[in-house]
């Protein structure tokens, strides 16, 4: 009878430790801007975020070969809101004016659409293989996506809470050399 009681005394601490480890590994704790492989849930890369953070995506337009910068912020509900668009040329694929409630401005030869309120739970992007050079701008630093994600990859971009295991599997873009 003492042997069985002794085994129980060893098993309970072991179960407690395993439970704590599982909680640490699997409970989402850190919000991030997540780059997910297609719509599979597999995280390729992420940027650790604070609540209501801002970021930009810059790329070279494939036709007129000038920079386009899309500016986003995280809403209180955890969605992504596009609030500004900057581009240098009117051409195929670029707007010629602002939509209702938005403001169109020309500043130093660049065109801006401001006061945008386009809200998404996520959006998809195919990273450029040739000229696009998709780059995330976060806190005034530029991080080329090609350093973390294979060019030509379809990614879903969203805000998500990450657990420790997801953080270990994905690439923290901020740790990549800019």
Secondary structure, DSSP 8 states (H G I E B T S, - for coil): -HHHHHHHHHHHHHHHHHHHHHHHHHS--EEEEEEEETTSS-EEEEEE--TT-EEEEEEE-TTT--EEEEEEEE-TTS-EEEEEEEES---TTS-SS--TT-EEEEETTEEEEEEEEEEESEEEEE--SSS---EEEETTEEEEGGGTS-TT-EEEEEEEEE-HHHHHHSEEGGGS--
